[in-house]
Amino acid sequence: MMIQDVDNDSIVYLNGELVRLGDAKISVLDRGFIFGDGIYEVVPAYEGKPFRLEQHLDRLQRSLEAIELRVDFSRRDWEDLVQGALDRAGPGNQMVYIQVTRGAAKRDHAFPRNATPTVFCMTSPFSRPGVRMREQGLSTIGIEDIRWLRCEIKSVSLLGNVLAKQVAVQAGVDDVIQFRDGWLTEGSANNIWVVSRGALLAPPRNNLILEGVRYSLLESLAGEAGIAFESRPISRQEVEQAEELLFSSATKEVLPITRHDGKPVGSGAPGPVYRALSRAYDKLLEALVTPASRTSH
């Protein structure tokens, strides 16, 4: 069955072969399908150039190690997989999606002894956030975080995230901000940042959040801009009283949240910390795609 709004003629990588997306097949006994036993990674690329590829591959490796999934790929193999996908996709901004599962085996919860991992890679075009998102900002609501306790693994088991996003859809807002026992964790598929007294705050790097590749990047950009940065537990009250709230993800980059729980955040408009970080982010991307630039990202 062909899926609407998907380019089924695009070429994807599946277990060492290049095939049409519409022809790509895996076993119904693949453990990614049966158990959600696998991990994934998303690498944004601008005009064929991956952004912070090293950090994305580091996180991919951390996720593989966390679930004890061994794949016969070197770092160079992963790099070639990403670049090959981008070369086939052609010009424009692309999201490179990599998924690795433990492979097909008899249905049993224990790790199979001889299963061959399934490795899949595809690209999808994406557009940078537009003027509306940048100037009007996003709207969010707060909800309880009911996901499992290993959120630092970029697992394909995303039902908790799916349910969180659906809450936002049904509420007519852009996303949710999740809290566990009264403490900030993250959005449905993104990191959340709080500005308080001019400082940029982020929840601790631990098992309760997926540390986005933009986490260390925004920390670095804040330092360069002279913005104080703190990584620490953040209460729900601090979120509700924030001067600014920010949203970051691979393809949405960094965006302001201007309404939360039906109320304006700060002045209700994008604030100075967001604008400073957004300008710095834009400069990095400009350097990435400028032919004369020799800067490595």
C-alpha positions in Angstrom: 0.0 0.0 0.0 1.4 3.4 -1.0 1.3 6.2 1.6 -0.1 9.5 0.5 2.1 12.6 0.7 5.2 10.5 0.6 7.6 10.2 -2.3 7.5 6.4 -2.8 9.9 6.7 -5.7 12.7 8.2 -3.5 15.7 6.0 -3.0 16.4 4.8 0.6 19.0 2.6 2.2 17.9 -0.7 3.8 20.3 -3.3 5.0 23.1 -2.5 2.5 20.8 -2.0 -0.5 19.4 1.1 -2.3 15.7 0.6 -3.0 12.6 2.6 -3.8 10.9 3.7 -0.6 7.7 2.1 -1.9 9.5 -1.2 -2.3 11.4 -1.2 1.0 10.3 -4.1 3.1 11.1 -5.6 6.5 9.9 -8.8 8.3 6.8 -8.4 10.5 8.9 -10.2 13.1 11.4 -7.3 13.1 11.9 -6.4 16.8 11.5 -2.7 15.9 7.9 -3.5 14.7 7.1 -6.1 17.5 8.7 -4.4 20.5 9.9 -1.0 19.5 13.4 -2.5 20.1 15.6 0.0 18.3 16.9 3.5 18.1 16.9 6.3 15.6 18.7 9.6 14.9 17.7 12.7 12.8 20.4 14.8 11.2 19.4 18.2 9.6 21.3 19.2 6.5 21.3 22.5 4.7 22.1 22.5 1.0 23.6 19.1 1.2 25.8 19.8 4.3 24.9 18.0 7.5 24.8 20.3 10.6 26.7 19.0 13.7 27.0 15.5 12.2 29.7 14.5 14.7 27.4 15.3 17.7 24.4 13.5 16.1 26.5 10.4 15.5 27.9 10.5 19.0 24.3 10.4 20.3 23.4 7.6 17.9 26.3 5.6 19.4 25.2 6.4 22.9 21.8 5.1 22.2 23.1 1.9 20.6 25.3 1.2 23.6 22.5 2.0 26.0 20.3 -0.8 24.6 23.4 -3.1 23.9 22.8 -3.2 20.2 26.0 -3.8 18.2 26.1 -2.9 14.5 29.0 -3.6 12.2 29.4 0.1 11.2 32.4 2.3 11.8 32.1 6.0 12.3 33.2 6.4 8.6 30.4 4.0 7.6 27.8 6.2 9.4 29.2 9.4 7.8 29.1 7.8 4.4 25.6 6.6 4.9 24.5 10.2 5.8 26.4 11.9 2.9 25.3 9.3 0.4 21.6 9.9 1.3 22.2 13.6 0.9 23.9 13.2 -2.4 20.9 11.2 -3.7 18.4 13.8 -2.4 20.0 16.7 -4.2 19.9 20.4 -3.3 17.8 21.9 -0.6 17.3 21.3 3.1 17.0 17.7 4.1 16.3 15.7 7.2 18.4 12.5 7.3 16.5 9.8 9.3 18.5 6.7 10.5 16.8 3.8 12.3 18.5 0.7 13.7 16.6 -2.2 15.2 17.7 -5.5 16.7 16.4 -7.2 13.6 14.0 -10.1 12.9 13.7 -13.0 15.3 11.2 -15.3 17.0 9.0 -13.3 19.2 10.6 -13.4 22.7 11.4 -10.6 25.0 15.0 -11.7 25.6 17.7 -10.5 23.1 18.0 -13.0 20.2 21.5 -14.5 19.9 21.9 -14.4 16.1 19.6 -11.7 14.7 21.1 -9.3 12.2 20.3 -5.7 13.0 18.1 -3.8 10.6 19.6 -0.5 9.3 17.4 2.0 7.5 18.1 5.5 6.2 16.0 8.0 4.3 15.8 11.7 3.7 12.9 14.1 3.8 12.9 17.8 2.7 12.1 20.3 5.4 11.8 24.1 5.5 13.3 26.4 8.1 10.9 28.0 10.5 9.1 30.9 8.9 8.4 34.4 9.9 5.2 33.6 11.8 6.9 31.1 14.1 9.9 33.4 14.6 7.9 36.6 15.2 4.7 35.4 16.7 6.1 32.4 18.6 4.6 29.2 19.7 1.8 28.3 22.1 2.1 25.5 24.7 0.3 23.9 27.6 1.7 22.1 30.6 1.0 18.4 31.1 2.3 15.6 33.3 5.2 13.6 31.9 4.0 9.9 31.9 6.8 8.4 29.8 9.3 5.8 30.8 12.5 6.6 32.8 15.0 6.1 30.0 14.3 9.2 28.0 18.0 9.8 27.3 17.8 6.9 24.8 16.6 8.0 21.4 14.3 5.0 21.2 11.8 4.2 18.4 9.4 3.5 21.3 7.7 6.9 21.0 4.1 6.2 22.1 4.5 8.5 25.1 5.7 11.3 22.8 2.9 10.6 20.3 0.3 10.9 23.0 1.8 14.1 24.3 1.8 15.7 20.9 -1.9 14.6 20.4 -2.8 16.4 23.6 -1.4 19.6 22.0 -3.2 19.0 18.7 -6.5 18.5 20.5 -6.0 21.6 22.6 -5.3 23.7 19.5 -1.7 24.6 20.6 1.7 24.0 19.0 3.2 21.7 21.7 3.2 20.7 25.3 5.7 21.3 28.1 6.0 18.2 30.3 6.6 18.1 34.0 7.5 15.1 36.2 6.6 15.5 39.8 6.5 19.3 39.3 9.8 19.6 37.5 10.4 20.5 33.9 11.5 17.8 31.5 10.9 18.6 27.8 8.3 19.0 25.0 6.8 16.3 23.0 9.9 16.0 20.8 12.1 18.9 21.7 14.0 20.6 24.5 12.5 23.5 26.5 14.5 26.5 27.8 13.6 29.0 30.5 14.8 32.5 30.8 14.8 33.9 34.3 16.5 37.1 35.4 18.2 37.2 32.1 19.8 33.8 32.5 19.2 30.8 30.2 18.1 27.8 32.2 17.9 24.1 31.1 16.9 20.9 32.9 19.8 18.7 33.9 21.3 16.2 31.5 19.9 13.0 32.9 17.6 10.1 32.1 14.5 12.2 32.2 15.2 14.1 29.0 16.6 13.4 25.6 19.6 15.7 25.4 19.1 17.4 22.1 22.2 18.2 20.0 21.1 21.8 20.3 21.5 21.6 24.1 25.3 22.0 24.1 25.1 24.3 21.1 22.8 26.8 22.8 24.9 26.6 25.9 27.9 27.6 23.8 26.0 30.3 21.9 24.8 31.7 25.2 28.3 31.9 26.5 29.5 33.7 23.4 26.6 36.2 23.7 27.4 36.9 27.4 24.1 35.2 28.5 24.4 33.4 31.8 23.6 29.7 31.6 22.5 27.2 34.3 21.7 23.5 34.0 19.6 22.6 37.0 16.1 21.4 38.1 13.4 23.9 37.0 10.1 24.0 38.8 6.7 24.4 37.2 6.3 27.7 38.9 9.6 29.0 37.3 8.2 28.0 33.9 4.9 29.8 34.6 6.7 32.9 35.7 9.5 32.9 33.0 10.6 36.0 31.2 11.0 33.9 28.1 10.4 30.3 27.1 12.3 28.7 24.2 11.9 25.6 22.1 14.7 23.8 20.2 14.8 20.7 17.9 16.8 19.5 14.9 14.5 20.9 12.2 12.7 23.7 14.2 16.1 25.0 15.3 15.4 27.5 18.2 12.0 29.3 18.5 10.2 31.5 21.1 7.2 30.3 23.1 5.0 33.3 23.6 1.9 31.8 25.1 1.8 29.1 27.8 -1.4 27.7 29.4 -3.4 30.5 27.7 -1.3 33.3 29.1 1.4 35.5 27.6 5.0 34.5 28.4 6.8 37.7 29.6 5.7 40.5 27.3 4.0 38.0 25.0 6.6 38.7 22.2 9.9 37.1 21.4 12.5 38.3 24.0 16.1 39.5 23.8 17.6 36.1 24.8 15.7 34.4 22.0 16.7 37.0 19.5 20.4 36.8 20.4 20.5 33.0 20.2 18.5 33.0 17.0 20.9 35.5 15.3 23.9 33.4 16.4 22.2 30.2 15.1 21.5 31.9 11.8 25.2 32.9 11.5 26.3 29.3 12.0 24.0 28.1 9.3 25.1 30.9 6.9 28.7 29.8 7.5 27.9 26.2 6.9 26.4 26.8 3.4 28.7 29.6 2.3 31.2 28.0 -0.2 34.1 30.1 1.0 33.6 29.0 4.6 36.0 26.5 6.0 34.4 26.3 9.4 33.5 22.7 10.4 30.3 22.1 12.2 
